[in-house]
């Protein structure tokens, strides 16, 4: 939902997250904001997703984000996690988006129209990642905060 180019690069094993200071900062916020969670909630890895905090008792996915600037994509990320859990037989799941630096939380639920939209998005994603050509740079302000920024803009300058 944020960038087709990043999606294509990641899916084609060009991964920049491991060297990104911005990704590291997000990880530090995640680890330091809710330290008690790791003892009472589970980490789930299933069908290509990794839910860092899942409350099995109340069936709640907790997703921690650095900033709400990409709120819509965060909501859809949590909806997708719920979708995958439902596909694996875990019913009645909800989600909570948490922005500790902003002291904000948002509940997330998955509706039937959301499931239909996710099916459409999965088809679009499949088309993008199997394309022979990498999508163009989108050149938006959000690019400056992306772990692929140096890669995208240095390759654009080589053209």
VEXVEX-814938 format. One line per 8 residues: number of its first residue (from 1); their letters; for each residue x, y, z of N, C-alpha, C. Coordinates in steps of 0.2 Angstrom, whole numbers, plus 5000, padded with zeros to 4 digits. Layout:
BEGIN
NUM> A> X/Y/Z/X/Y/Z/X/Y/Z; ...
//
This chain:
BEGIN
1> XXXXXXXX> 5004/4994/5000/5000/5000/5000/5004/5006/5000; 5011/5006/5002/5015/5012/5002/5019/5013/4996; 5022/5007/4994/5027/5008/4988/5027/5001/4984; 5025/5001/4978/5026/4995/4974/5033/4994/4973; 5037/4999/4972/5044/4997/4971/5048/4994/4977; 5046/4996/4983/5049/4993/4989/5046/4985/4989; 5040/4984/4988/5037/4978/4988/5041/4973/4983; 5042/4976/4977/5045/4972/4971/5052/4970/4974
9> XXXXXXXX> 5056/4975/4976/5063/4974/4978/5063/4969/4984; 5059/4970/4989/5059/4965/4994/5058/4958/4992; 5053/4957/4988/5051/4951/4985/5056/4948/4981; 5060/4952/4978/5065/4949/4974/5072/4949/4977; 5072/4949/4984/5078/4948/4988/5083/4954/4988; 5080/4960/4987/5084/4966/4988/5082/4969/4994; 5085/4967/5000/5082/4969/5006/5087/4974/5010; 5085/4980/5012/5089/4985/5015/5087/4986/5022
17> XXXXXXXX> 5082/4983/5025/5080/4984/5032/5086/4983/5037; 5090/4978/5036/5095/4976/5040/5101/4982/5041; 5101/4986/5037/5106/4992/5037/5103/4999/5039; 5097/4999/5040/5093/5005/5041/5093/5007/5048; 5095/5014/5049/5095/5017/5055/5087/5018/5057; 5083/5019/5052/5076/5020/5054/5073/5014/5056; 5074/5008/5053/5071/5002/5055/5074/5000/5062; 5080/5002/5063/5083/5000/5070/5080/5005/5075
25> XXXXXXXX> 5078/5011/5074/5075/5015/5079/5068/5012/5080; 5064/5010/5075/5058/5007/5076/5058/5001/5080; 5063/4997/5079/5064/4991/5083/5065/4993/5090; 5069/4998/5092/5071/5000/5098/5064/5003/5102; 5060/5006/5098/5054/5009/5101/5049/5002/5103; 5049/4998/5099/5045/4992/5100/5048/4988/5106; 5054/4987/5106/5057/4983/5112/5057/4987/5119; 5057/4993/5119/5057/4997/5125/5050/5000/5127
33> XXXXXXXX> 5045/5000/5123/5039/5003/5125/5035/4998/5129; 5035/4992/5128/5031/4987/5132/5035/4981/5134; 5039/4982/5138/5044/4977/5140/5041/4971/5143; 5035/4972/5147/5032/4967/5150/5028/4962/5146; 5027/4964/5140/5023/4960/5135/5026/4953/5133; 5033/4953/5132/5036/4947/5130/5035/4941/5135; 5033/4943/5141/5032/4937/5146/5025/4935/5146; 5020/4939/5144/5013/4937/5144/5010/4936/5137
41> XXXXXXXX> 5013/4939/5132/5010/4938/5125/5015/4934/5121; 5012/4930/5116/5016/4926/5111/5018/4930/5105; 5024/4927/5102/5026/4929/5095/5023/4924/5091; 5020/4926/5085/5017/4921/5081/5020/4922/5074; 5023/4916/5071/5025/4917/5064/5021/4911/5060; 5017/4913/5055/5013/4909/5052/5012/4912/5045; 5012/4907/5040/5011/4909/5033/5014/4916/5031; 5020/4917/5032/5024/4923/5030/5023/4929/5034
49> XXXXXXXX> 5019/4929/5039/5018/4934/5044/5022/4933/5050; 5023/4939/5054/5026/4938/5060/5023/4943/5065; 5019/4941/5069/5015/4945/5074/5019/4945/5080; 5022/4951/5082/5026/4951/5088/5023/4950/5094; 5017/4953/5095/5013/4952/5101/5006/4950/5100; 5005/4944/5102/4998/4941/5101/4995/4939/5108; 4990/4941/5110/4987/4940/5117/4982/4934/5115; 4984/4928/5117/4980/4922/5115/4974/4921/5119
57> XXXXXXXX> 4974/4924/5125/4968/4924/5129/4962/4928/5126; 4964/4934/5124/4959/4938/5122/4959/4939/5114; 4963/4935/5111/4964/4935/5103/4965/4942/5101; 4970/4945/5103/4971/4952/5101/4978/4952/5098; 4979/4955/5092/4985/4956/5089/4987/4963/5091; 4993/4964/5093/4996/4971/5095/5002/4973/5090; 5001/4978/5087/5006/4981/5082/5008/4987/5084; 5015/4988/5086/5018/4994/5088/5021/4998/5082
65> XXXXXXXX> 5020/5004/5082/5023/5008/5076/5026/5014/5079; 5031/5017/5075/5035/5023/5077/5030/5029/5077; 5027/5029/5071/5023/5035/5070/5016/5033/5066; 5011/5038/5067/5005/5036/5063/5005/5039/5056; 5010/5041/5054/5010/5045/5047/5007/5040/5041; 5009/5034/5042/5006/5029/5037/5000/5025/5040; 4996/5028/5044/4991/5025/5047/4987/5020/5043; 4985/5022/5037/4980/5018/5033/4984/5011/5032
73> XXXXXXXX> 4990/5011/5030/4994/5005/5028/4995/5001/5035; 4996/5004/5041/4996/5001/5047/4990/4997/5048; 4984/5000/5047/4977/4997/5048/4977/4991/5044; 4979/4991/5038/4978/4986/5033/4983/4980/5035; 4989/4982/5037/4994/4977/5040/4990/4972/5045; 4987/4976/5050/4984/4972/5055/4978/4968/5053; 4974/4971/5048/4969/4967/5045/4971/4961/5042; 4977/4962/5038/4980/4956/5035/4982/4951/5040
81> XXXXXXXX> 4985/4953/5046/4987/4948/5051/4981/4944/5053; 4975/4948/5055/4969/4945/5057/4967/4940/5052; 4967/4942/5045/4965/4938/5040/4968/4931/5039; 4975/4931/5040/4979/4925/5040/4978/4921/5046; 4977/4924/5052/4975/4920/5058/4968/4916/5057; 4963/4920/5054/4957/4917/5052/4958/4911/5047; 4962/4912/5042/4963/4907/5037/4966/4900/5041; 4969/4901/5046/4972/4896/5050/4968/4894/5056
89> XXXXXXXX> 4961/4895/5056/4957/4893/5060/4956/4897/5067; 4959/4902/5067/4959/4906/5074/4953/4912/5072; 4947/4911/5075/4942/4915/5074/4941/4920/5080; 4938/4926/5078/4937/4931/5083/4942/4935/5085; 4947/4936/5081/4953/4940/5082/4952/4947/5081; 4955/4952/5085/4955/4959/5083/4962/4961/5084; 4963/4968/5083/4969/4971/5083/4969/4977/5087; 4975/4979/5089/4976/4986/5092/4983/4988/5089
97> XXXXXXXX> 4982/4994/5086/4988/4998/5083/4990/5003/5089; 4997/5003/5090/4999/5007/5096/5005/5011/5094; 5004/5018/5095/5009/5023/5094/5012/5025/5100; 5017/5022/5104/5019/5024/5110/5022/5031/5111; 5025/5034/5105/5028/5040/5106/5022/5046/5105; 5017/5044/5102/5011/5048/5101/5006/5047/5107; 5007/5042/5111/5002/5040/5116/4995/5039/5113; 4995/5035/5107/4989/5034/5104/4988/5026/5102
105> XXXXXXXX> 4982/5024/5103/4980/5017/5101/4974/5017/5096; 4973/5012/5092/4967/5012/5088/4965/5004/5087; 4959/5003/5089/4957/4996/5088/4956/4995/5080; 4957/4988/5078/4956/4986/5071/4952/4980/5071; 4947/4980/5067/4943/4974/5066/4943/4972/5058; 4941/4966/5057/4941/4964/5050/4934/4962/5048; 4932/4966/5043/4925/4965/5040/4925/4960/5034; 4919/4958/5032/4918/4954/5026/4921/4958/5020
113> XXXXXXXX> 4919/4965/5019/4922/4969/5013/4929/4969/5014; 4932/4970/5020/4939/4970/5021/4942/4963/5018; 4939/4958/5019/4942/4951/5017/4942/4951/5009; 4937/4954/5006/4936/4954/4999/4942/4959/4996; 4943/4965/5000/4948/4969/4998/4955/4966/4998; 4956/4962/5003/4963/4959/5004/4964/4954/4999; 4958/4950/4997/4959/4946/4991/4961/4949/4985; 4958/4955/4984/4960/4959/4978/4967/4962/4978
121> XXXXXXXX> 4969/4964/4984/4976/4966/4985/4981/4961/4984; 4980/4955/4986/4984/4949/4986/4985/4948/4978; 4980/4949/4974/4981/4948/4967/4985/4953/4964; 4984/4959/4966/4989/4965/4964/4996/4964/4966; 4997/4962/4972/5004/4960/4975/5007/4955/4970; 5003/4950/4969/5006/4944/4965/5008/4947/4958; 5004/4951/4955/5006/4954/4949/5012/4958/4949; 5013/4962/4954/5019/4967/4955/5025/4963/4956
129> XXXXXXXX> 5025/4958/4961/5031/4954/4963/5033/4950/4957; 5029/4948/4953/5031/4943/4947/5032/4947/4941; 5032/4953/4941/5034/4957/4935/5041/4957/4934; 5043/4957/4927/5050/4957/4926/5054/4964/4927; 5050/4969/4928/5052/4976/4928/5051/4978/4935; 5056/4981/4938/5055/4985/4945/5051/4991/4943; 5046/4992/4948/5042/4999/4947/5046/5005/4948; 5044/5010/4945/5048/5017/4946/5047/5019/4953
137> XXXXXXXX> 5052/5024/4954/5053/5027/4960/5046/5032/4961; 5043/5032/4966/5037/5036/4967/5039/5044/4969; 5044/5045/4971/5047/5052/4973/5042/5056/4977; 5040/5053/4983/5036/5056/4988/5040/5058/4994; 5037/5063/4998/5040/5065/5004/5042/5058/5009; 5037/5054/5009/5038/5048/5013/5044/5044/5011; 5047/5045/5005/5053/5041/5003/5059/5042/5007; 5059/5048/5010/5065/5050/5014/5066/5046/5020
145> XXXXXXXX> 5060/5043/5022/5060/5039/5028/5060/5032/5027; 5062/5030/5021/5062/5023/5019/5069/5020/5019; 5069/5013/5021/5076/5010/5021/5078/5009/5014; 5075/5010/5009/5077/5009/5002/5079/5016/4999; 5078/5021/5003/5079/5028/5000/5086/5028/4996; 5091/5027/4999/5098/5027/4996/5098/5023/4990; 5096/5017/4990/5096/5013/4984/5092/5015/4979; 5086/5018/4980/5081/5020/4975/5084/5027/4971
153> XXXXXXX> 5087/5031/4975/5089/5037/4973/5096/5037/4970; 5100/5033/4972/5106/5032/4969/5106/5028/4962; 5101/5024/4962/5100/5020/4955/5096/5025/4950; 5092/5030/4953/5089/5034/4948/5094/5039/4945; 5099/5041/4949/5104/5046/4947/5109/5043/4942; 5109/5036/4942/5113/5033/4937/5110/5032/4930; 5104/5034/4929/5100/5034/4923/5102/5039/4918
//
